[in-house]
Amino acid sequence: MSESVVAAEADATAGQVAGNNKIQFSKEVKQVIDKVLKTDEQDPMDAPDFNTVDYINQLFPNEQSLATIDETIQRMQCEVSLIDDNIRSVVRGQTNTGQDGQLALCEAQKVISSLFSHIIDVKTRAERTEEMVKEITRDIKQLDCAKRNLTSAITTLNHLHMLVGGIESLNELIERRSYGEILNPLQAITEVNQHFQQYSDIEEIKNLSQSVDKIQVTLAQQITEDFKDAFASKPSSQHRLGLNQLGDACKVLSVLDAKVKKELLKWFIAQQLEEYMHLFHENQDIAWLDKIDKRYAWLKRHLLDFEDKYGAVFPLDWEVSERITVEFCRQTRQQLSQIMAKRTNEIDVRLLLFAINKTQAFEQLLSKRFTGVTLGATPAEQTRVLTLPAKAEALLTNTVFHDQIGQCFKPHLDIYIRSIDRNLSELLEKFVEMSKEPYKFAEAKTTVYPSSGDLFVFYKKCMVQCNQLSNEQPMYDLALVFKKYLREYASKVLEGSTPKLVPSSTSSSIGKSVSLLTRDMQNLSTAAGQVFHNFLKEGDTQRFGRDDLVRICCVLTTGEYCLETVQQLEDKLKEKVTPAYVGKIDMSEEKDVFHRIISNCIQLLVQDLEAGCEASLQAMAKVQWQHISNVGDQSAFISNICSNFKQTVPTIRDTLSSSRKYFTQFCHRFVAAFIPKFINVLYRCKLTLSDGSNNVLGCEQLLLDTHSLKSALLELPSVGSSVNRKAPTSYTKVVVKDMTRAEMIIKVVMTPVQPPAHFTQQVLKLLPDITIAEYQKILDMKAVKRVDQLQLIDLFKHTASAAAVSGLMETPNSEEELPSASETPANATEDNENTVTSSTDSTTTTATTSTSTPKRAFIFSVGSFTGSADKNADGSSQTGIRKLESLLKKRFP
């Protein structure tokens, strides 16, 4: 505890004294003080943020408590006196600390000196002891060295005696061909000869070593001759050896150089396969592929016969049967390659597959029979072959003997690929004929063409079969064939079976469209889409029947199924093929084809639903709105539009029940095309009386019809459904936004032109993003004269510019927030329940963006702003003017 107090005092001395005479202790000092002076209960005075006023108020909260103030003061004085006494005793206790430490240090130095003296003495004694031990053991070391030398001399003499005697005995045994007795002496002499290699500079030892080498050479030549004589049809000598002697000779060869064994086995295997080479020569009928199984049957018989006769001759580790089999596979592969190269025209796919299947079965049999040690198989593979259970035998096709013979068929697998191509061509013709027949949706109970499933089942079988044949170039060629017929299936079956409508009055549509294009050239950006739409649709009174709509939906769902399955097919092909071809397999083009088919089907459904509304929109334009005298229920053309929705949409929705995301996309596309068309027809409605005043009743009726149409469009996804399912949020936002714009246009028309300033402000309030072209159309609806229109347009420009400047001054970064309104439709396709694929999304985005009436460009001069900015040297002014210019360009592109 004294050391802690000393440390606390040292840190306290180094503390800083604050302006209010308080000593500021460091964190470490406070921790030491708390550890030394800790009490059972925390004293408020020990707190670092102690406040005297708060403490006094705590002791005396009211006037009555002041009665004990004398007692409190006396108690505190006692505590102060006690603390002073404690501090005084601690300080006095530390007075002699320095002297005590100096005495302890001197004592420690004396102890260390004494210890050092003892260590020096021990070291000296140890050195003297070591010298004595060396003197005592000097004679013992000499005797030990003499013993080692004597032992080495005796051993060397014994080895020399064994070497001299062994050479003589081996020569005698070689002459008698006693191979069974030669083995052990030969091994011993060989090892002894290795021991004398270090004395090869001695002439006698050198001569003996040469004699040993000569014996080994003699043995190798003699055993080889004995083997050739033993297996020859006509023996050339009288010393023909029996099988037991040949077995002993093989054991002797195992001790000799490995090259001798290799040469003997090479000769022996060639001698064993000599009959096979003659029987299956390429000029023999039995050598052709249709009798390939006879080759494998010959080897089976020959191996059985060989093991019965000569199995005991050769050691097991020589693996003679496996070596014969390996050489048989090599010879067979070469023969088949030569024969097929000469008779390529005679190979058909059935013959090729027959030969491959027989070969694969034979290779699998060999893999189960042999370990593959002569083929360089690893010990793990050898063990697996020997211990593999019967259920896993199929795995052996990729190990040991795989492709030992089958490699010769790979250059001819293009025959198989061409056969697959022909089969797919015939299958596709069958699918085309099936697609021309009426599709019975109710009986099939599925909206996906069965032919698509049959196509991919056939693909799977071909891929599995090709993987068994080869997973290299042929697998890649098969992928190219798959790609080809996926495109043909898409074009001939799906696109070929998609219903189409032929316009009945094409020529009149062209003339009318050209006249419309000429008249509205100045508003090309507004009318171009409508002109080309009229070019394709106007005058076309034909519509799809219910069966045609079902057929289109079936094509769509089949395209969706093909799209998903093509991705799985691509992944599977990349998994099966070798890594060298993985990067080359790409079916993005085929997926784009099915994307396009899906998009075209959705567009056909949208066009059909639009065509049903065309007559109603024409009727709307022909209504004399300025003569409406009362406001009643919704107009007849709105009822017709709702009836068209109820008649068409349920069929599409029910057929696309399994593809909900594409039905939602259909709804998005329809409103993206229909609402702008409705607004264009709305601009053509005349709501002004002959005296220039608005027909309020006509405006109210049109507003009522617009609201009714808005409600019908909001209910479009679930119209005619027994289940009231809420429309997607993105779809609802688009309908509400664009139909509200139509309502605002009618409300603007209801606003009086006089005074012009109020009218202009009302227009900008109701339609903040209105363009000059749209503003002019509203003036046409109100039958404003051209002269007055120019004044109003000029006033509109100035008012819009002032509003833009005001908006810039209030929110300098407002230009970053401008795109929000126009981007809402584009993002509509990202509904929480729909994830539509990439190319379809792009089409939907393009179509949906047109939902809000596009902004029209007009010439707005900003030259004065730019010029003043160039003359102004203030950088901040230039930045502000550039922001203003950017804002105006974005508002009026």
N, C-alpha and C positions, 0 to 999 in steps of 0.2 A: 504493500500500500504506500510506503514511503516513496518508492520510485515513481508511482503514478502521480503523487502529489508534487514531486519535483518537476516532472514533465509538465504538469498543469501550470505550475508557477512559471516555468520557462516560456511556455506558450502565452501565458497571460502577460508577461513582461513585453513580449513582441506584439501584443494587441494594440489596436488603434483606439485612441481616446476620441470620442465623438464630441460634437459641439456642446452637447448638454451634459458633459462630464461623465458620460457612461463609457465603461470599458467594453469594447467589442471583441469577444472571444471568437476564435475560429471554431469550425465544426468539430475538429478533433479534440480541442480543449473542452468543449461542452460535453462531449461523450465521456471523457475521462472524469470530469467533475461529477457527472451523473452516476458513473460507475462507483466512484469513491464515496460520494455523499448521498447515495440513494437511501430512501426511507420507505416505510411501508405505504405511506400515503403521500401523494404528490403535494408539495407545498406551493401555493400560488406564487410565492415570492421567488421560487426557483424558475419560473417560466421566463423564457427569453423576451417575451413581449409584455412583461409585467407593467401594469398601469396603476400608479398610486391612487389616483382619484377613483378609479373603478373599485379598487380594493377597499378604500375607506367607505365608499357608498355601499359596498357589500356588507361591511361590518356594522355600519349604522344606517340602515335603510330608512329609518323614521326618527322623529324627535324623541320618542320614548326610549329608543336604544341608546341615546346619549348618556343615560344614567350610569352606564358601565364604562364610560370613557376612561376614568381614572384607573380602573383595573386593567383595561386593555393596554394603556400606556405603560403601566408598571410591568405587565407581562412581556411586552416588547423590549423594554429596557433590560429585563433579565436575559432575554434571548440574545440581545446584542452583547451583553457582558460575557455570556457563555461562549459565543462565537469568537469574541476577542481573545478569551483565554485559550481556546483551541488553536487559533492561529498563532498565538505567542508560543505555545508549547511546541507546535510543529516547526516553527522557525528556529527555535532554540535547539530542537533535536537535530537539525541539519547543520549546526555550526561546526561540529567535529567531523563531518562527512569527508572533507578533503584530506585531513590528516590520516584518517583510517584507510582511505584508498591508497595513499602513498605507502603506508606500512605494508598493506597487502601486496602491492606490486613488488616491493623489495623482497618479500618472502618468496614470492613466485619465482623471481629471478634466481635466488639461491637454490631453490628446488630444481630448476632447469639445469643449472650448472652441475649439480650433483648427478643428475640423470645422465648428462652428456659424458661425464667421467666414467660412469658405469658402462655405457655403451662402448666406449673406446677400449675399455678393459676386456669386455666380452669378445670384441672383434679380434683383438690380439691373441687371445687364447684360442679362438677358432682357427686362425691361420697356423698356429703352432701344431694344433691337432691334425690339420690337413697334411702337413708335411710328414708327420709321424706315420699317418695311414699310408701315404705314398711310399715311404721307405719300407714299410712292412709288406705291401702288396707288389713291390717291384718284381720279385722273383716269380710270384704267382702269375703275373701278366706274361712273363717270358714263357713259362710253361704252357699257358693257355694258347699262345700264338703257335708254339711248336705243335700242340695237339691239333689245331685247325689245319696247319700245313700237312701234317701226317695224314689226317683224315681225307683231305682233298687229294693227296697223292694216291692213297689206297683206292679211293673211288674212281679216280682217273684210270688207274691200272686195271681195275675191274671192268670199266667201260671199254677199255682198249682190248682186254681179253675177250669180252663179249662181242666186240666189233669184228675182231680177227676170226674168232670161232664161228660167229654168225654168218659171215660172208662165205666161209667154206661150206657150212651146212646148207645155206640157201642155194648155192650152186648145185649141190647134189639133189636137193628137193625139186629144183626147177627142171633138172634133167628127167626126174621121175614123174613130173607133173603132179606132185602131191600138194595140191593147192590148199587142202584142208590143214596140212601141217605148216604151210608157209606163212599163214596169216599172222600168228603170234610172233614168230621170230622177225618177220618183216617189220611189224609195228615197233618191236624193241630196237632193232637196228636203226630204224629211221629216227627214233627219238635220240639214240646214242650219237648218231651222226650229227644231229642238230647240236648236241653238247660239244662236239669237237670242231664246230665251225670257227670257234675263237682261236684254234691252233692250226688253222689252215696254212700258215706260213711254213710249217714243218713239213718236209718232203714226204716222210712216211705217212703222216696223217692225211696229207693231200691225196696220196695214192689210194689209201683206204676209202676216202670220201668218193673218189672217182669210181672205185669198184662198186660202191653202194648205188651210185647213179646208174652205172651200167646194168646192175641187177634189175633196177626198176624199169629201165628201157626194155630189157630182155623179157621181163614178165609181161609188160604191156603188149609187145609184139606177139609173144607166144599165146597169150590169152585171146587176143583178137583173132589170130589164126585158128585157134581151137574153136571159137564161136562160129566163125565162118564155115569151118569144116563140119561142125555139128549140125548146122541148119542148112547145109547144102544138100541138094537132092542126090548128088553123087559124091561121096566123100573122097578126098584126094589122098588121104593117108590112113594108116592103120591105127592111129592113136585117137580115134573118135571118142570123145568124152561123153559120159552119161550126164543125166540131169543133175544129180547130186554134186558131181565134180564141177559142173558149170555154175551151180549155186555157190560153191566154195570159191570159184574163180571170180565171181561177182563181188564177193566180200573182199578178195584181194584187191580188185580194182578200186574199191571204195577207199583203200589206204593210199593208192597211187595218185598221181596228178589228176585233177578233175577233167582236163582235156581228153585224157584217155577214155574215161567213162562217157564223155559227151560224144566222141567220135564213134564209139561202139554202139551207143544208143541210136545215133543218126543212121548208121548202117542197118541196124536191126529193124528200126521202124520202117525204113524204106523197103526192106526185104518183106516185112509183114504186109505192106500196102501195095506190093507189086501186083498181086492178083486183082485188087480193086482198080488200079490204073488201067489194066488191060480190059477188064469187063466193062467199065464205064468210059471208055475212050469216046471222044466227041463224035466219031463216025459210027458209033453204035446206036441203034434205036432206043435201047434202054437208058441212054444217057440224057434223053430229053426230059423236059419239066413234068410231063404227064406221068412219068414213072420215077419221080424223085424219091418217093417213099421206099423204092427198092434199094436205093443207095443206103438209106438209114437202116433198113432191115439187114443189109449185108454187114454193116459195122456191128450191129447187135449180136449177130451170129458169130462173127469173127472174135469179138471180145470174150464171149462166153467160151468159145473153143480155146482161145489163147490162155485164159485164166485157168481152165481145166488142165491144160497140158504144161504150161510154163509158168504158172502163177507162183510155184515154189522156187523157181530158179532165181528170180530177181528179188532183191530186198524190197520191202514195202516202201521205204523212203525214196526209192527210185521212181515211183509212180509211173511205171511203164505203160499201164493201160490208159492213164490220162494222157501221156505223151503221144501214144498212138492215136487217141481221139483228137487231140489238138492238131496233129499233122493231117489227119483225115479231114478235119474242118477246113484247114488251109487249102489242101488239094481240091476239095469239093468246091470251095469258093472260087478258086481260079478256073476250074473247068466250067462251072456254070456261067461265070462272067464271059468266058470266051465263046461258049455255045450261044448265049443270049445275044451277044454282040453280032454274031454271024446270022442268026435267025430271028432278028427283031420283028420282022413282019409276021411271023407265025405266032407271036405272043398276043393273046387276048386277056381281058381282065379276069375271066374265070380261071384260066390256066395260071395266071400270075398269082391270084389270091390262093388257089389250091396249093401252089408250091410254097408260098409264104406261110400259110397255116401249117403245112406239114413240117416246114423248117422250124417254125417257132415251137411247135410241140416237141420236136426232137431236141432243140436247144434247151428247152425247159427240163426234159428228161436228163440230159447231160448235166445240167446245173444241180439236179438233185443227186446224181450219182457221184460226181467228183467235187473235190474241194476247190479246184482252181489254183493250186499252188504253183503249177508250171506256167500259169498265165499271169503270175504276179499278184494273186489275190492276197489281201491282208489277212493276218491271223484272225481278226474279228469276223471277216466274211467267211473264212473257212469254218470257224466254230458255228456261225449262224447256219451255214448249209447243213452241217451235221446234226444240229439240234433243233432245227426249225420244225414246228408242228405241221401236221398235214393241212390244216385250214389255211395256213399262210403260204402254201406252195406257189400261189399265183405271184407272189412278190419276187420269185426267183427269176422271172423273165428279164429283170433289169440288172442281173448280177451274173458273174462268172462267165458263162458261155453265150451271153446275149450278143447277137449280131456277129458271131464268129463265122456263120455261113450267110445269114440274112443280109449282110452288108452288100452282097452282090446284087440284090434286088432293088436297092434304092435308086440307082440310075434309071430304072424302068418304071418307077412309080408314077410317072406322068401318064401312063396308060390308065392307071386307076383314077387319077384326077380327071382325065377326059371322060371316063365312064361315069363318074359322079356328075360331070357337066351334062352329059346326055340324059341321065336319069332325072336331073333337076329340070331340064328343058321339057321332058315329057310330063313331069309332075306339074309344071307351071301351066302347060296347055290344058291339063285336066282342071286345074284351079280356075282358069279363065272360063272354061265351059260351065263350071259350077256357078261362077259369079254372074253369068247371064240368066240363070234361072231365078225366079222370084224367091226372095229370102223370107222364110216363114219364121218370123221373130217369135211368135207365141209358142210354136212347137219346139224351136231350138232352145228356148229359155235362156238365151245368152245373146248379147249384142255383138259379140266378137265372132268374126267369120271362122268356122272350123278349119278352113284351109290354112289359116295362119298357124294354128297349133300343129297341124300335120306337117307344115313346112319346117318348123323348128324342131319337131321330133325327129324328122329325117336328118336335119343338121346335126343333132346330137349323136345319132347313130353313126353318121359319117365321121364326126370328129373323134369318137371313141375308137372306131376302126382304124382311122388314119394314125391315131396316137400309138396304136399297137404296131403299125407298120414303120412309121418314122415320125419324129417330132421336129424335123429340120425343114429343109426346103419344101417337101411335099405338104407339110402342115401349113406353111405360108401360102403355097399355091391353092390349097383348099380354102383358105381364108379369102383369097381373091375371088374364087368361084362363089363363095357365100355372098360376098359383097355384090357381085354381078346379079345374082338372082334375087337378092333383097330389093335392088333397084327395079328389076323387072316385075317383081310381085307388086311393088308400090305403084308402078305405072300401068301395068296391064290389068291387075286384079282390082286394086283399090281405086285408082283414078278412073280405070275403065268402067267400073260399076257405079261410079258416082253419077246420080241423075243430073241432067243438064236441061236448061230451057233455051229454046230458039226464039228470039224476038220475032214478032209477027209483022212489024212495020219498021224494019231497019232503015229503009231509005228515008222515010219521013222523019225518023228520029235524027238522022244525020243532018238533014236540011234544017230542022228546027234547032239542033244543037249549034250548028255553024252560025245561024243568025243570032242566037243568044250570045255566042262567043264574040261576034262582031259588035253587037250593041253594047255589051258590057266590058269591052276591052279595057276601059279605064279603071274598072274595078276587078281586074283579073284575079287579084289575090282573094277577093270575096267570092266571085262567081265561078272560078275555074273548076273547083271540085264539083259544084252543082252541074256545070256544063257537061263534064265527062260522065257524071253519074246519069244525067239525062240521056247522053249518047248511048249508054249501055242499057238503061232501064225504061226510058220514056216510050210509051207505045207498047210496052210489053205487058200484056194483060194476063199472060199465063202465070200460074203459080204451081208449086209442088203440091201433089196430093199427099195424103197421110202416109201411104206406103213409101213415097219418095223421101219424105222427111225421116221416116224410120230407117230407110236405106242409108241416107246421109249420116245419121247418128251411128249406125253400125259401122260405116266406113271410118268414122272418127274414133270409135272405141277400139276398132281393130288396129288403127294407126297407133293409138296409145299403147296397146298391148305389144305391138311390134317394136315400138320405141323402147319400152322397158326391157324387152327380151333381147334386143340387139345389144344393149349395154351389157347384159349378163353374158351374151355370146362373146363379145369382145374381151371381157375379163377372163372368161374361161379359155379362150384361145391364147391369150397372153400367159395364162398359167401353164398351159400344156406345151407351148412351143419353146424351143431352146432360147436362151437369153440373147443370142445374136439376132433373132428375128422379132423380139418383143417390140422394139421401137418402130418396126415397119408396119405392124398391124394397127390400123386406124380406121374406124367405121364412123367417123364424124360426118362424112358426106351422106351416108345412108341414114343416120339419125336426122340430119337436116331435111332429107326427103320426107320422112314421116312427120317431122315438125310442119313442113309445108302442107302436107295433106291435111293434117289436123286444122291448121289455120284456114285452108281453103274450105273445108267443111263448115267451120264456124261462120265464115263469110257467106256461104250459100244460105245457111239458116237465117243469118241477119238480113240478107237481101230478100228472102222470101217474106219474112215478117215485115220488112219495109214496104214491099210491094203490096201487102194487104192494107197498109195505111195510106198508100199513095192517093187512092180515090178520095179518101176522107180529107186529106190535106188540100186536094184540089177543090173539094166542096167548101172547105173553110175559106179559101181565097175568093170564091165566088159569092159568098154571103154579103149582102148589102148592109154592112154594119152601121152605116150612118142613118139607116131608116129603121133600126130596131126601136120598137115603141114600148116594150115591156121586158122585164127580166124574169125568166122562168127557170125551168130545170136545165141541165146541161144540153147542149146542142146535139143534133142527130149525128154529126160527124164524129163527135167525141164518143157517142154510144157505139158507132161503127168501129172505131179504133179499139175500144174496150172489148167488143165482141170478137174482133180479130185476135186480140191477145188471148182470150179465153179459148178460142178455137185452135190456135197454133201452139202456144207455149206449153200446155200440159203434155202434149205428145212428145215434144222435145225433152221436157224435163223427165218424164217417165223413162224414156229410152236412154237418157244419159244419167240414170240414177247411180250407176257405178262409176261415173266420171263427173262428179259434182263440180270439180274445179273448172272443167271446160264448159259446163252449163253456166257457171258464174261468169266466165269470160265471154260467153255468148251474150249474156245480159249487158255486160259492160260495153261490148262492141255495138250492141243495138242502140243503147241510149247515146253512145258517142256519135253515132251517125244520124239518129232520128231527131234528137233535140235541136242541133243546128239547122236541120231542114225545117223543123217546126218554126224556129225563130225567123228563118228566111221567109216562110209563108206569112208569118205574123207581120213582117215589114210591108207586105203587099196589101194588108187589110186597110181599108179607108174608113176612118172613124169620124171624119169632120163633115159637118153640114155645109150646105151651099153658102151660108152667110159667114163661114169661117169658124164657127163655134164647134166645140166637141159635142158629140152625141154621148151624153153621160151614160144612158141606158145601154148603148152598144158597147161602150168601154167596160161597163160592169158585167155584161153578159160574156164578153170575151175574157175578162178576168176570171169569171166563174168557170168558164170552159178550161182555161189554162190551169186553174187550181184542180179541177177534176182530172185533167190529164196527168198532172203531177202526182195525184194520189194513185192513179192507175199505174203509173210507172213505178212508184214505190212498192206496189203490190205485185209487180210483174213476176218476180222469181217464184212466188207462191200462188199465183192466180190459178183458180180451178183445183186447188189441192185441198184434200180433207185435213191435212196437217198444216197448221199455221206456223210456218217456219220463218224466223226473222231473216230479213235480207242482210247480206254482208254489209258491214259498216262502210267499206270503200265505195260500194255501189250506191248506198243511200246518200253519201256525201256528194257524189257526182250529180245525182238526180236533183237533190235539194239545191245545190249551187246553181246549176244551169237553168232549172225551171224557175227558180227565184229570180234569175236574171230576166226571164221572159215576163214575169209578173211586173218587175220594175220597169220594163219597157212600156207596158200598158199604163202604169201609173204616171210615167213621164208624159205619155201622150195625153193623159187626162189633165195635166198641168197647163194652165193658160200661158200663152207665149208672152203676154204683156203682164208686168213689165219684163223686158228681156233679161235684165240682170238677175231678177229673182228666178226666172225660168232656167237660166244657165246654172245658177247655184244649185237649183233643185236637181238638174240633170247630173251634175257632178256628185251630188250627195247620194242619189239613188243608184247611179252607175259610175262609180269612181274610175273604172278602167275603160270607159267608153272611148272609141276612136272617132276620128273625123268622119269616116265613111258611115259608121253607125249613127252618128249624130245627124248626118244629112238624111239618112233613111227615116229617122224619126220625124224630121221636119217635113219630109214628103208625106208621111202618114198624116201629119197635121195640115197638109195642103198649104204650106207656107210658100209664098211666091219666091221666085229665084232671087230677086233683088233683096228681099228681106232675109233670105237664107244666107247671102254673103255677109250681111251685117252681123247676123247671129253667129255665123261661123267665126268671124273675126273676133267677136266678143268672147266666144268660147275659147279660142286660142289664148287670148290675153288672160282670161280667168284661170284656165288650166295652168298657164305658165306661172302666174302669181301663186296658185296653190302649190305648184311644184317647188317654187323658191321658198315658200313658207314652210313646207314640209322638210326641206333640206336644212333650213336654219334651226328647226326644232329638233330634228334627229339627224345629226351629221352622218351617221352610219346607216341611214335608212335604205341606201341602195343595196345593202347586203340582205335586206328583208323583202325586197320586191318580188322575187320569183315564187313566193309561197302560194299565191292564188292559182297561177297557171300550172304549177307542178302537181297540184292535188290530183287531177285526173290521171296523170302519168303514173303516179304511185298507186293508183287504185287497184292495179292488178296484183299488188302484194297483199292480198287479203289473208287474214289469219287462218282461214281454213283452206286456202288454195295456194299451191306452189306450182306455177306453170313453168314449163321448160323455156330455155333461153330464146330460141328463135320465135316461138309463139308469143313470148312476152314482148319481143321487139315489135311484132305486128300489132299486138294489143295496145302497146304504148303509143304507137303512131296514130292508131285510130282514136284512142281515147283522148289524146291531146287536143283533138279538134272539137271536143265537147264544148269548151268555152269558145265563144266567138273569137276568132283570131284577130289580133290587133292590126289595123291597117296603117301603112306608112303614109306620112304626109311631109311635105317639105317645110322644115322649121329652121329658120335662119338663126345661127348662133355666132355669126361672124363678129358682131359687135362685142359679144362677150369675150371671144377669143382675142380680138384686137386689143381691147382694154387690158386683158391679162398680160399680153406681151409687153405693153408699155409700162406696166406696173412692175417696179423692181422688188416689191414685197413678195417674198416666197409664199407666205400664208395666204395672201389674196389670190395668187395663182392657183394654189391648191384648192381653195374654196370654189373658184370659178370652174376648175376642172371637175370637181364633184357635182356642181350644178349642171354642167354640160352632160356628164355621164348619166345623171338622173333623168334629164329631159330626153336623152336618146333612148333610155330604157322605157320611159313612159310612152314615147312616140317613136318606135323603132322605124 
